[in-house]
C-alpha cells in the first residue's frame, strides 16, 4: 500500500518561511521521482517542483529562487523549503510520487495535502 503523508503546513506571514515534508511508504523511494503540487481555491492544481531519483530539480517560474525541493532517501522523505512566502502561495500543497518522462513529471500516487496560508 502506497502512502504519502505531508506535514509542515500552517499559517505564516508574508516574507516568512515554511518547510513541508512528505514521508513515503509502499514504494522503492530511491527509484521514484517526486513532486510537490499546490491548489488554491478556484484554481487548477499546479506542479510547483519536482525532483528525480538522480536529484535533478525543476520549478514553476513563480517559485524559482524562493522554493527548494530536496530528498532524503534514507528517510524516504521529500521536502519543500519555502522562503520569502507571498500571499499568492496560499494553497493546499500535495506530495506526489511518479516519474519524469520527456521532461514532464507524471504523478502516480498522491498525498492527502497540507494547508499553507500566507497572510499579508
N, C-alpha and C positions, 0 to 999 in steps of 0.2 A: 504494500500500500504506500503510495507516494504521499508525502505530507510536506508542505512548505508553510512554515509558521513565521509570520512577520512580527516584529516588535520594534519599539523605539519611537513610535509616533507620539504626537502630542501638540500642545499649544506653545508657540514661540512668537516673539516679537520680530518684526521686520529687521533684517540685518543679523539675526541670530543664526544659530547652527543646531543641527539635529543629525543623529546617526541612526539609520534604520538597519535592522538586522533581519536576516531570513535564514532560519535553520531548516535544512533539508534532510529528509529521510526517505528510504524506499527507492533511491536512485544511486547509481555509482557517481557520486558527486563530482569527482575529479574529471570525469569524462563528459560532463554536461556543460553546455553554455548556459548562462544565467542572465536574466534581465529584470529590470525594475520598470513598471508601468505606473501611470497615475491617471485618475479620472476625477475631474472636477464636475460639480453639478451642471447639467446641461451641455456638457462637452463629451466628445468621444474619448475613449481610452487611448492613451498616448504612451508609446515606448520612450522612456526617459533615458535609459542607459542599458548597455549590455556588456557582458564580459565573457569571452570564450574560455574554453578549457586551457588554452595557451596564454590567457590573460591579455589578449587583445581587447581593447575597450572602444566603445562608441557612445556618443551622447547626442541628444537632441540639441539643436543650436541654442535654445533658450536657457539651458543649464550649463553650457560649456564654460569652464573656468570657475564654476561655483560648486558643482557636484562631482564626487569621485566614487566610482564603483570599484569594489575590490572583493577578493575572496580569500578565505582561509580553508584550504582543503582538509586540513587536519581536524577542523571543527565542523566541516560540512556546512559552512555558513558564507553567505554573500552579504555585503554591506553596501549601503549608500550613504556616504558622508555628504551632507547638505550644508553648505555655508552661504552666507550673505542671502539668506532667505527673503523672498518677496511675497507679498500677499497673493500674487498670481500663482505661487507654488502650492497654494492650498488645494488639497485633493486627497482622495483615498489612494494610497500607494500600494501596489500589488507586486509581489515577487513571482517570477515565473522561471521554470526550467525549460530548456529546449535546445535548439541548435541554430547556429548561424549557417545559412545557405546562401551562396552568392551575395554575401554581404548583408543579408537580412536575417534578423532574429525571428525564429519561428517558435512560438511557445507551445509546449505540450502539457504542462501542469501549472496550476495557479495556487497561490496562497489566498488567504481569506481577506487580506487587506488590512492596512493600518492607517488611521486618520492623521493627516498632518494639517494643522491650521496655523497660518501665519497672520498675525494681527498687524495692522498699520498704525 
